[in-house]
Amino acid sequence: MILLLLSCQAEKEEVLGGPFVLYEDAEEFELDLEELEARLQRGLSELRFQSSAPFIERYQEAMMQMSGSCPTWYNGQDGPYWSDECVSDSGMQFSGVGTHVELNGVVDPDENILSGHQVYGLGELTYPNGDVLRLSGFTSLIEGVNRDGHQIFSQFHESGFELSTATEELTVAELSQWAMATEAGGRVLYSDGVILSEEGAIALEGLMVANSEIGTACPGEYGGGLSYFNEEHGWLDVRFDGPTNDNFAAESDACDGCGLLFVRGIPQGEICLDPTEQLLWEERPF
């Protein structure tokens, strides 16, 4: 059974949309906009590198170290799954529950041809070398071709997946992304959720970037919005004028590469960011 199809565009509760609340003590906030722009530019540079791949690869590695009845497998409504607390002959420790689905040329209801992996798990996998993979729900990484012949990509992971090794601590928050590339050079990337960057957490609401080859009139500006937490002022919200699912063409005089910054619902000026790097992938976007 396919647990998640390519489309990651399911409507979510509006986080930044709607009228902003104006506080009675509204005031002008002292913000260094240039510093904020630099932080957001650096933070968003990690947008395509919050991948599900390391978690899926390490899960598959763990499954290669099963032995005998460790872990114990069961047949569920959606297919086989394991549930156990055990140590295999190789020293692999299984604790919790998990399952894995591999897609290989599956055709979905929208006539997309999909391949990839989906993993669901709750618990921990401890490797013989001491590495630990913490499972916290669902993660997937899929690619394929749509009915128009364009390359399509999708990934999703729920918050809490962690990979601890001797050299790194890899953690992700909930994030849903999809992308498309055409033979004519058209590209688009859509992100919704949270990225954990060195500049802090950045919440994304339908953040989209596309180039003119794929049909938008606003290739130089993000579409959608984002929120960034600032210790002094709280959540800073930025709304952009670029392409969105509802208005992909984004034909507007407001398309200038800059979004409007709000603090507590109060406009504070413009934030100008360059989205170009988000479309510079070679084989895969994430």
N, C-alpha and C positions, 0 to 999 in steps of 0.2 A: 504494500500500500504506500502511495506517495504521501508523505507527511506534510510536505510543503512544496507548492508549485512555484514557478519562477516569479510570479507576480508578487511583489512585496509592497504593493501600493494600497493595501487595505487602509481605509479611513481610520484615523486615530483621533482621539479627543484633542481638540484644539488647545495648544499650550500658549501660543503667542497671539493667536488671532482674536478678533473681536475688539470692542472699544477698550482702551486702556483706562485703568482707574486713576483719576487725578486726586492726589491726596490734598487735604485741606491745607497742609503746611508746605504746599508746592514751592520749590525754590530752584535756583540754578545750582547745579552741582559742579564742583571743580574737578574736571577730568582732564588728564593728559591724553588727548585723542590720538596723537602720534604713537605714544607708547602702547595704547590699547590696540591700535591697528597692527603694530608690530607683533604683539602677543597673539592676536587672533590669526595673523598670517602664519606665524610659526606653529600655532596649535593646529590649524587646518592643514598644514603640510603633512600631518599624520593621518589624514582622513582615509586614505586608501591602504593604510598599513595596519588596520585593526582587523586582521583576517581570522577567519574560522579555521584556516588550514592547519596551524600547529596543533590545535586541539583534536581535529579529526585524524591527523597523521599519528599522533601519540595514542589515540584510542585504538586505531587499527594495529599499532605495534603491540599494545597490551593484549589484544585478541589473538595475536600470533603466539602468545605465551600461555595459552590455556593448556590444561592437562587433565585427563580423566574426567571427573565430575566437578572440577573447579574451573570456572564457576558452573553452577547448576542452571540448566536452560529450561524454559517453559514455553508453551505455545499460547499466545494471546490472540485477541481479536485482530490486532494489527500485524501479527507475525511473531516470530520467535524473539524472546528476550531472556537475559540472564538476571538472576537475583541471588546474591550469596554474600557470605563473609568467609573467605578462604584464601589459602596460599597455594599457588600451583607448584609443580615440580621445579620450575625455573626460579622460583622465589618471587613471582609476580603476585601481589596482594590485590584481591578484588573485594570491595566493600560497597554494597549498594545495589543498584539496578541499572541496566542499560540495554540498548539495542542500536542496531546500525542498519541503514537501508542504502544500498548502492543503486543508482539510476544509470542505465546504459541505453541511451537512445529511446527513452520513454517519450511518447507523444501525449501531451496534456490536452485538455479540452479546448485550449486556444490554438492548437496545432503547433505549439512549440516542441521541438525535439530536444530533450534534456538529458544530460549526463552529470553525475556528481555523487555527492555523499551527504547523508543526513544522519546525525547521531542524537540520541536522546539518552540522558543518564542523570541519576542522582546518587551522589556518593563520592568515593575516592578510589583511584587506582594508584598503587604505590609500586614503582619499578624496582628491580633488584639493585640498581645503582643508587636508590634513594630518591629519585625524581618522583614527584607527586602530581597527578592530574585530578583536579577537583571538578566534578560534573555538577551542573546546576540547572539542567533542563534541556533545551533544544538548541542545536547548532547545525547549520547546513552550508554547503558551498556547491553551487550548481552553475553550469554553463551549457550553452547549446546554440541552436539556430531557430529563429522564428519563421513564420510562414512567408515572410518577405525575403528570406535569405540573409538576414542580418545576424551578426553574432550578439548573443545576449548572455548576461552574467547576473548572478544573484547570490547574496549571502545573508545569513541571519544568525545572530546568537543572542541568547538570553544572558542577563547580567549574572556574574558570579563565576563564570568559567575561569579557572586559574591553573597555571602550569608553573610549578616550582622546580628548579634545577639548581645545580651547584653554582651556575653562572648567571642565572636570570630568574626574575619573577614576572610572569606574563599574566595580566589580568584584563578582562574586557567587560564593558557595560553593555546593556541591551542596544543592539544596533541592527538596522535593516537597510540593505543597499542593493540597488540594481543598476546595471549599466548596459549600454548598447553601442556597437560599432558597425558602421556600414563600409562597403567596399570603396565608396567614394570619399572616405575619410571622415564621415560624420561620427561624432561621439557625444554621449550624454552620460552623466553620472548623477544618481539620486541617492540621498542619504537621509535617514530619519532615526533618531535615537540619541545616543550619547557616545562621544569619544573621550577617552582618557589620555590627554596629552601632557607633555612636560610643562605646559603652561596652565594646566588645570583641566577640569571637566568642561566640555562644551556641549550643550544640548542643541540638537539640530531638529528643526521642524520643516520637513520637506525641502531640505537644502538641495538645490539642483544647479548644475552647470552644464552647458552645451555649447557646441561650436556652430558657426553659420552653415557648415556643410550638412548639418542634420536638420536645418530648417528654422532655427531661431533667429530673430532679428536683434537679439541682445546677448551676444557671445561673451562680452567683456564684464558681465556682472552675474553674481549668484542670484538665484531665485529662491523664494521661501524665506526662512528666518533662522536665527540662532539666539541662544542665551548663554551668557558667560558670567560666572560668579566672581564678584570683586569684593574682597573682605571689607572694604570701606563703605561701599555703596550697595552691596547686595547683588541681585541679578540685573545684568545689563542686557537689554533686548535689542536686536538689530533686525530690521525688516528690509529686504532687498526687492529690486524691481525687475529681476531677470526672469528666465523661463520657469514655469511651474506646470504641474499636470493640467491645471485648468486653463492656463494661458501660456502655451509653449512658445508661440511666436514672440510674445512680449514686445510688441511694437509700441514704444512709448518714448516720449522725450525725456522721461525720467531715467532712462537707461544710460547711466554715466559711470558705472563701476562702483558706485557708492550707495550704501544703505543708510537708513535713518536710525539713529541710536535713541533708545528710550531708557530712562532710569525712573522707576516707579511710575511709569506712564507718562513721563514728562520728556518731550523731545529735547535732545542735548547736542544736536549737530549730526554730521555725517561720518560714517566709517567707510573708508575706501579700501577694498581688498582685491587682489589679483587672483582670479580663479584658474588661470591658464594651466598651472602645473597639474591640476586634477585630471586633465585629459591626456597627459603625456605617457600613458602606459604603452607597453609594447605588445605582449601577448594577452595579458589579463590585467584588469584594473585592481584586483585585490586577491 
